Amino acid sequence: MQPRQPSGLRSANVNHNKVSAGAMPGWEKEEESMSGSDVTRREFLHKSAIGASVLALGVGGQARAARSGDEVVVGFIGVGGRGTHLLRKTAVIGGVRIGAVCDLKTDRAARAQQAAEKQGHKPKAYTDFREMMEKEKLDGIIVATEVGNHAKVAVPVLEAGYHVFCEKPMDTTVERVDAFTRAARKAKGICQIGFQRHYNVGYVKAVERIHEGDLGKPVFLQGQWHWTWNVGTGGWLNDMDLGGGELVEQAGHHMDVMAWVMKYEHPIECVAMANIARDLGDTATPVSEDHSALAFRFPGNAIFSYTHLFLCPKAWEAEKMWVYGRHWGVDLVSSELHIKDKTEPIAESSGTDWDKGTEGELEAFCDNIRNGGKEKPLSNIETARVATLMCLMGRQAFRELDSNTFVSRVVKWEDLGSTTDPSA
């Protein structure tokens, strides 16, 4: 394999402000990694479009493809909670070597190095991802920064010719989702987005059963994700530019699944309500909602009703994803088909394992690199675009960020103002 040696790489003008995470389960308790920037949104879009194109000249616009049987070398950008979680899972994939880690916090980069070393890897650590790309011979890069920094990082990485796996959702604004989409469509390499349910056999088989068509068309979809924990008032998740709010950051998984059921025909309109139940103290800046209720109408008049709640009693903590037809229904979480009074198992239930599929998506990414990036990822830029924009559509229907007020209104798909609709 010929190493990539992109030219003209320089440090991004980014400052990092340490933030503390709210009360969150598992790996989410550690905040992620690239927050804080003195680059304005307009400057970012301009610089990434021009500067990253210069980077791409260094590789001739070609994605690096590992030959069959070769070791796949990956780097990580963002090794906070989720990034380190992904790193540990990647570290045990056969034929894959972790070559580098990058985080603006040196202590986190060092911890990620140690985690990789425990599995026999020897990655170098960086605080500047452009320097990492310049110095390391990588086949693919896994991006796990805060949501609001996804496009800021993924766009130049894609334009430099790397295969990219980026955590979900794509970003927190329509403008940046569009920038990400355009870069991925032009890229020579893989662009996979981390909606792991596409690699969870229970969901895959259940959606396939619906798509067989003999049951009839879905007429109603119902979902919920209810949690006991308090989302707090600090941390990047409560920064509306970096985290986007809980609907955007977390519930995108469910938006993705229901859009998948509807074969990614985007919803026509959405109406929603939301508010905050927790004590905000003296907090004056916009922070995440902690309960929301939404309804989407899809082509064919199928309706998707969804609630996303926190501070629930333990007995009501649950994830639900139901698809209704005429006298039939599919429970996507348990992977069961219900026809009148009968229940038939489709595949293995996911139970409460919301992370199920993560190993599979990382293995698929690395295998795809090894085989020359010929396969379109199951969770790709087009599917992720619809799911992410559904999140932003819902937030727009229940909140006015400029005035920091909760509203309730109908938002149509075209109201988002996206410039990357395939028909545009």
MARKEDO-406695 format. One record per residue (C-alpha): residue number from 1; residue in one letter; x, y, z. Coordinates in pm, whole numbers. Example, Ala and Ser with C-alpha at 12.3 -4.5 7.8 and 13.67 -1.06 7.14 Angstrom:
seq,type,u,v,w
1,a,1230,-450,780
2,s,1367,-106,714
! end
This chain:
seq,type,u,v,w
1,m,0,0,0
2,q,123,345,-81
3,p,107,582,218
4,r,-101,895,195
5,q,99,1211,243
6,p,-140,1507,223
7,s,28,1844,205
8,g,-53,2183,344
9,l,-192,2062,678
10,r,-196,2317,956
11,s,-349,2341,1300
12,a,-713,2430,1312
13,n,-787,2752,1499
14,v,-983,2581,1775
15,n,-992,2641,2149
16,h,-1128,2386,2394
17,n,-1344,2483,2688
18,k,-1369,2213,2952
19,v,-1727,2122,3032
20,s,-1887,1887,3277
21,a,-2141,1627,3177
22,g,-2482,1591,3336
23,a,-2600,1268,3494
24,m,-2579,1016,3211
25,p,-2547,639,3192
26,g,-2231,448,3101
27,w,-1971,599,2874
28,e,-2173,920,2832
29,k,-2063,1036,3178
30,e,-1735,1145,3023
31,e,-1782,1439,2787
32,e,-1645,1416,2437
33,s,-1362,1598,2286
34,m,-1346,1891,2050
35,s,-1572,2154,2206
36,g,-1511,2524,2182
37,s,-1417,2716,1872
38,d,-1348,3073,1774
39,v,-1424,2992,1410
40,t,-1766,3123,1312
41,r,-2009,2899,1123
42,r,-1966,3100,803
43,e,-1586,3093,837
44,f,-1595,2719,898
45,l,-1799,2642,589
46,h,-1576,2866,379
47,k,-1249,2732,516
48,s,-1350,2367,505
49,a,-1465,2402,145
50,i,-1141,2569,34
51,g,-880,2448,280
52,a,-988,2086,271
53,s,-987,2090,-107
54,v,-622,2187,-84
55,l,-566,1888,145
56,a,-727,1662,-109
57,l,-468,1766,-368
58,g,-208,1585,-165
59,v,-377,1250,-233
60,g,-501,1312,-585
61,g,-864,1277,-477
62,q,-819,901,-424
63,a,-931,712,-116
64,r,-670,479,23
65,a,-778,118,-24
66,a,-616,-163,170
67,r,-543,-469,-43
68,s,-732,-785,44
69,g,-573,-947,347
70,d,-380,-635,449
71,e,-386,-489,795
72,v,-630,-198,823
73,v,-492,101,1013
74,v,-736,343,1172
75,g,-712,666,1365
76,f,-953,823,1611
77,i,-1054,1188,1638
78,g,-1233,1249,1967
79,v,-1164,998,2244
80,g,-1398,1111,2519
81,g,-1667,877,2646
82,r,-1813,747,2320
83,g,-1485,769,2132
84,t,-1304,553,2386
85,h,-1598,310,2386
86,l,-1559,272,2008
87,l,-1180,247,2040
88,r,-1204,-45,2284
89,k,-1437,-232,2049
90,t,-1219,-158,1746
91,a,-906,-271,1931
92,v,-1024,-633,1940
93,i,-1117,-662,1570
94,g,-882,-899,1392
95,g,-657,-751,1126
96,v,-707,-396,1248
97,r,-443,-172,1405
98,i,-509,154,1586
99,g,-240,383,1454
100,a,-324,717,1616
101,v,-560,897,1850
102,c,-641,1266,1858
103,d,-809,1477,2123
104,l,-776,1839,2224
105,k,-735,1721,2583
106,t,-395,1559,2625
107,d,-504,1358,2930
108,r,-782,1195,2733
109,a,-554,1118,2442
110,a,-315,956,2689
111,r,-594,745,2841
112,a,-700,634,2495
113,q,-341,536,2418
114,q,-333,327,2733
115,a,-665,160,2648
116,a,-532,67,2303
117,e,-199,-51,2442
118,k,-378,-298,2668
119,q,-496,-469,2349
120,g,-151,-470,2190
121,h,-173,-148,1985
122,k,80,136,1990
123,p,-98,448,1868
124,k,60,791,1866
125,a,-131,1074,2031
126,y,-212,1413,1880
127,t,-405,1725,1971
128,d,-439,1840,1608
129,f,-615,1607,1366
130,r,-456,1777,1065
131,e,-112,1700,1202
132,m,-223,1342,1262
133,m,-330,1308,899
134,e,-2,1459,781
135,k,223,1230,983
136,e,38,899,1004
137,k,-31,638,738
138,l,-398,566,806
139,d,-659,385,601
140,g,-963,515,786
141,i,-1058,762,1056
142,i,-1330,728,1321
143,v,-1481,1061,1428
144,a,-1643,1074,1773
145,t,-1635,1439,1871
146,e,-1932,1631,2005
147,v,-2220,1636,1758
148,g,-2174,2003,1674
149,n,-1816,1935,1564
150,h,-1893,1637,1339
151,a,-1903,1830,1013
152,k,-1615,2053,1118
153,v,-1393,1747,1145
154,a,-1548,1501,897
155,v,-1559,1740,600
156,p,-1182,1802,579
157,v,-1109,1437,658
158,l,-1335,1320,374
159,e,-1189,1577,138
160,a,-839,1459,228
161,g,-932,1119,87
162,y,-983,909,399
163,h,-1251,651,467
164,v,-1464,794,748
165,f,-1683,648,1019
166,c,-1859,931,1204
167,e,-2077,896,1509
168,k,-2443,989,1480
169,p,-2617,1224,1423
170,m,-2450,1420,1145
171,d,-2455,1761,1315
172,t,-2677,2007,1502
173,t,-2771,2251,1222
174,v,-2918,2209,876
175,e,-2636,2418,732
176,r,-2368,2184,865
177,v,-2565,1871,772
178,d,-2574,2003,416
179,a,-2199,2073,418
180,f,-2133,1719,547
181,t,-2368,1569,286
182,r,-2203,1749,-4
183,a,-1855,1641,109
184,a,-1963,1277,150
185,r,-2130,1267,-192
186,k,-1811,1393,-355
187,a,-1576,1175,-151
188,k,-1391,883,-305
189,g,-1395,688,20
190,i,-1649,533,253
191,c,-1867,755,469
192,q,-2048,553,735
193,i,-2258,706,1013
194,g,-2294,539,1353
195,f,-2659,440,1361
196,q,-2578,92,1488
197,r,-2927,-59,1466
198,h,-2857,-122,1096
199,y,-2608,-385,1220
200,n,-2840,-534,1485
201,v,-2992,-851,1340
202,g,-3313,-809,1540
203,y,-3387,-473,1380
204,v,-3261,-581,1037
205,k,-3486,-886,1021
206,a,-3786,-701,1163
207,v,-3760,-421,907
208,e,-3704,-675,629
209,r,-4023,-854,739
210,i,-4220,-529,707
211,h,-4064,-457,368
212,e,-4163,-797,230
213,g,-4499,-630,167
214,d,-4739,-916,233
215,l,-4847,-765,565
216,g,-4953,-441,400
217,k,-4831,-87,450
218,p,-4758,63,792
219,v,-5033,302,899
220,f,-4902,413,1239
221,l,-4563,412,1409
222,q,-4511,461,1781
223,g,-4192,513,1972
224,q,-4066,620,2310
225,w,-3742,646,2502
226,h,-3804,717,2868
227,w,-3523,754,3121
228,t,-3489,798,3497
229,w,-3183,1019,3487
230,n,-3147,1395,3500
231,v,-2978,1556,3198
232,g,-2837,1831,3421
233,t,-2751,2183,3305
234,g,-2381,2157,3213
235,g,-2168,1972,2962
236,w,-2161,1977,2585
237,l,-2493,1791,2567
238,n,-2658,2102,2711
239,d,-2479,2332,2468
240,m,-2736,2373,2194
241,d,-2472,2423,1926
242,l,-2250,2132,2033
243,g,-2515,1887,2153
244,g,-2832,2012,1990
245,g,-3054,1894,2274
246,e,-3149,1541,2375
247,l,-3388,1484,2084
248,v,-3108,1559,1839
249,e,-2824,1387,2023
250,q,-2998,1071,2142
251,a,-3337,1016,1980
252,g,-3182,1022,1634
253,h,-3152,645,1672
254,h,-3530,617,1670
255,m,-3578,874,1396
256,d,-3342,664,1186
257,v,-3524,336,1250
258,m,-3869,474,1168
259,a,-3737,647,855
260,w,-3585,309,763
261,v,-3926,145,805
262,m,-4066,410,570
263,k,-3784,338,320
264,y,-3632,679,387
265,e,-3912,874,227
266,h,-3879,1182,442
267,p,-4177,1301,650
268,i,-4402,1569,506
269,e,-4458,1760,829
270,c,-4410,1752,1204
271,v,-4590,1902,1502
272,a,-4432,1892,1846
273,m,-4426,2018,2204
274,a,-4147,2014,2461
275,n,-4038,2173,2786
276,i,-3799,2147,3081
277,a,-3900,1989,3412
278,r,-3565,1992,3594
279,d,-3442,2277,3813
280,l,-3220,2506,3606
281,g,-3104,2725,3893
282,d,-2947,3044,3754
283,t,-2892,2901,3405
284,a,-2993,3165,3149
285,t,-2860,3018,2825
286,p,-3060,2762,2625
287,v,-3013,2406,2750
288,s,-3159,2076,2641
289,e,-3525,1993,2674
290,d,-3599,1698,2904
291,h,-3940,1595,2776
292,s,-4086,1614,2428
293,a,-4375,1476,2225
294,l,-4377,1474,1846
295,a,-4590,1355,1557
296,f,-4462,1316,1200
297,r,-4675,1255,892
298,f,-4513,1054,614
299,p,-4617,1014,250
300,g,-4920,785,239
301,n,-5043,945,564
302,a,-4859,707,799
303,i,-4815,883,1134
304,f,-4518,846,1369
305,s,-4593,941,1731
306,y,-4293,976,1963
307,t,-4216,1074,2322
308,h,-3872,1134,2473
309,l,-3877,1176,2851
310,f,-3636,1203,3143
311,l,-3681,1203,3523
312,c,-3923,908,3495
313,p,-3989,656,3773
314,k,-3786,338,3729
315,a,-4095,131,3651
316,w,-4159,346,3342
317,e,-3806,350,3203
318,a,-3843,187,2863
319,e,-3764,190,2492
320,k,-4051,123,2251
321,m,-4055,99,1872
322,w,-4387,-32,1736
323,v,-4510,-41,1377
324,y,-4883,-88,1321
325,g,-5069,-213,1015
326,r,-5422,-338,968
327,h,-5457,-618,1227
328,w,-5080,-661,1250
329,g,-4789,-501,1426
330,v,-4413,-540,1457
331,d,-4223,-472,1779
332,l,-3881,-366,1654
333,v,-3711,-385,1994
334,s,-3825,-742,2070
335,s,-3822,-836,1698
336,e,-4169,-989,1710
337,l,-4462,-996,1468
338,h,-4813,-973,1610
339,i,-5104,-1078,1388
340,k,-5441,-1046,1560
341,d,-5405,-1267,1869
342,k,-5086,-1447,1763
343,t,-4722,-1358,1824
344,e,-4436,-1484,1608
345,p,-4066,-1426,1684
346,i,-3871,-1275,1393
347,a,-3520,-1265,1537
348,e,-3337,-1215,1864
349,s,-3475,-945,2093
350,s,-3254,-644,2169
351,g,-3397,-618,2519
352,t,-3237,-322,2693
353,d,-2910,-346,2497
354,w,-2938,-17,2307
355,d,-2571,-44,2206
356,k,-2624,-375,2026
357,g,-2485,-357,1675
358,t,-2186,-136,1758
359,e,-1935,-418,1717
360,g,-2097,-511,1386
361,e,-2086,-160,1244
362,l,-1717,-119,1328
363,e,-1631,-459,1182
364,a,-1826,-372,866
365,f,-1639,-41,832
366,c,-1298,-207,863
367,d,-1390,-496,632
368,n,-1517,-250,373
369,i,-1183,-64,381
370,r,-994,-391,343
371,n,-1205,-479,39
372,g,-1149,-146,-132
373,g,-1454,47,-5
374,k,-1679,-107,-267
375,e,-1984,-158,-44
376,k,-2231,117,36
377,p,-2265,122,416
378,l,-2602,18,556
379,s,-2596,343,753
380,n,-2475,589,492
381,i,-2486,961,430
382,e,-2829,950,263
383,t,-3002,747,534
384,a,-2831,947,810
385,r,-2925,1275,644
386,v,-3297,1195,664
387,a,-3268,1077,1026
388,t,-3069,1383,1136
389,l,-3298,1628,959
390,m,-3597,1462,1126
391,c,-3438,1547,1461
392,l,-3385,1908,1356
393,m,-3739,1923,1215
394,g,-3878,1808,1550
395,r,-3669,2059,1744
396,q,-3779,2339,1512
397,a,-4141,2238,1574
398,f,-4111,2274,1952
399,r,-3845,2538,2012
400,e,-3730,2881,1906
401,l,-3360,2886,1992
402,d,-3300,3255,1921
403,s,-3553,3363,2183
404,n,-3499,3056,2405
405,t,-3871,2980,2413
406,f,-4071,2663,2366
407,v,-4342,2684,2104
408,s,-4572,2438,1931
409,r,-4608,2462,1557
410,v,-4630,2262,1237
411,v,-4303,2242,1044
412,k,-4298,2114,690
413,w,-3994,1941,542
414,e,-3926,2231,307
415,d,-3924,2470,606
416,l,-3588,2322,705
417,g,-3429,2494,407
418,s,-3195,2206,327
419,t,-3007,2250,2
420,t,-2915,1882,-39
421,d,-3249,1714,-114
422,p,-3178,1468,-398
423,s,-3453,1631,-603
424,a,-3312,1982,-553
! end
